[in-house]
Amino acid sequence: MHNAKMEFACEKLFKEVKIDKHKIQIIDYACGQGVASVVLLNNLEKLKFPIDKVNKITLIEPSHIALNRADYFLHNSSKTTTINKKLDEIIIEDLKTDSKAVKFHLFSNILDMGDEEFNIKDIANKIIKSQKGNNYFICVSPREYSKLNKFMKFFSNYKLIDSSNGISSFHDGKDWQIGYNIFQVEL
């Protein structure tokens, strides 16, 4: 279901946004085993986007075991940077990217734990201070859609691409819920 939710959100994004052949960088927050990054890369490949243009993938995860699996699933690439930290432990330097690259920030099933497990405003401020250029945010959650909106509103100049406060669906024999915000910010 985790995979299906990210697939759903990526399809929504790429229906609305055409990615030129610019360099791409990915930051996957609380990445777990890297499912969100893998789904995004698979969607780029389906669009015939040259994967060699993805020049950096940053995986952030507090579980060392999950982080190692994510790195493995992404083929231990020299393009991959792993950060074994909780979201509140991240510093601005951890998030530095190339201002000329298009950045994809992935928040898959993590913002719903914000304000209990980490400070939503703090992570948004670190992103704002560390990023320059074009940034896309894919934020999905099975619940707590208000936290997705709270996070998005910290970016005063966001451009909403697509959003839902809860869609019920049936996938692979299971019912599931998804709420999502997909937005773009020029920083």
N, C-alpha and C positions, 0 to 999 in steps of 0.2 A: 504494500500500500504506500509505503514511503516513496518508492520508486515511481509509482503511478501518480502521486501528487506532484512530484517535481516534473515529471513528463508533461502533465496537464498544464502546469504553469509555464514551462518552456515553450510549449506549443502556442499558448496565448501570447507570450512575448514575441516570438518570431513571426506571428501573423501580423503584428503591428510594426515591428522594427526590422529594418534591413541593415545588417551589419556589413559595412564595407570591409575591404581587405586590410584593415588596420591591425596593428598588434593588439592582442587581447591578453588581459590578466584577470585571474579569478581569485577571489578570496572567499573561502568556505568557512563560516563561523560555526564552531561546535560541530565539526564536520562528521563526527562519528566515523564510520568506515568509508566515507567519501562518496556516498551515493549521489548527493546533489551535484558534485563536480563531474562524476561519470555521466550522469544524465545530461548535463549541459554540454559536455564534450560530444556525446553521441548525437545530440540535436544539431550541433555545429557541423558534424560530419555529414549528417543527412542533408544539410543545406549546401553541401559541397564546399564548405569553408575550409581553406587550407590550415590544417591543424598545426603546421609548423609556425603559424602566426600566433599561436597561443604560447607566449614566451615566459609566463610565470603563473604558477598555481600555488597559492598560500593556503595551507590546511591548518586550522586552529582547533585544537581538541585537548581537553584535560586528561583523557584516558590514553595512556601511553600505548596500550594494546590496540585500541581502536585506531589511533593515529598511525601506527605501523601498518595496520591492514589497509588503511586509506592510501598510504604511500605505496604499498605493494600493488593495490588495484590500479593505481595511476602509473605503474611500471617503474617505480623508483627513479623517476625522471630527474635529470639535472635541472629541469624547469620547476620542480616541486620543492617548496620550502615548508618544513613542518615546524609548528610552534606548539609545544606541549604546555599549554596554559589554560586556565579558566578565563572567561571573557573579561572579568574584572581585573585580571592580571596583565592584560595586554597593554603595551605602551605604544605610543604613536609610531615609533620607529619600526615596530612589528608590521605595521600596515602600509608602509611606504610603497608606492608604485610609480610607474613611469607616467608622467603627465600626458604624454602623447598616446598612450594606449587606452583602449576602451576597457573599462573595468566592470566585472560582474561580481556583485556582492550577494552571496547565497546565505539565506537564513531559513533553513529547513527544519521545522519543528523545534525551534529554540526560542523564538521571541515570546511564545506563550509562557515560558518559565521566567521571563524578565521580571525584575523587581522582587522576586523571591530568591533566585539563584545569581542574578547579576543586575547591574544598574543599566536600564535601557537608555536613559539620557546620557550616561557616561560613554557607552559604546558609540552612540550616535555622534557625540562631540569629538571622540577620537577619530572617527571616520572623517568628519568635516575638516578637522585640523590636518589630517594626513593626506587627503586626496586632492588632486587637481585634475581638471579635464572632465571627460564624459564617464559617468557612472550609472550602471543599471543595477537595480535591486530586485531580487526575486525572494519574496518573503511568504512562506506557506506555513499553515498551522492547522491542526485538527480541531482547535478550540481557541478561546481567548482572542477573538478577532479584534477586540478593542486594543490589545497590545500591538497588533500589527499597525493599526492606525496611529497609535501613540508614537511608535517609532518613526513612522513616515513623516509625521508632522514636525519632528525636530529638524527636518530639512526644509527650510522656509521656501525654497524655490523648486520644490519637487514638481515633476510633471507626471501625473498618473497615467499609466498605460492601460492597466486593467485591474479590476478589484472585485472581490466577492466576500461577503460576510457569512458565507456558509453555503456550500453546495453539497447535497447528498448524492452519492453515486454508488454504482454497483460495479465492482471490478474483481475479476478472478473469483467469483463466488462469494464475495464479501461486500457488505455495506461499509462505506467510509464517508467521512466528512472532510471537506477542505475549505479553508478560508485563505485568501491570498491577496497580497498587494504587490503589483509589479509597477515600478516607477523608475523614472530617470532623473538624475540630478547633475547639473553642470556645476562643478566646484572650482 
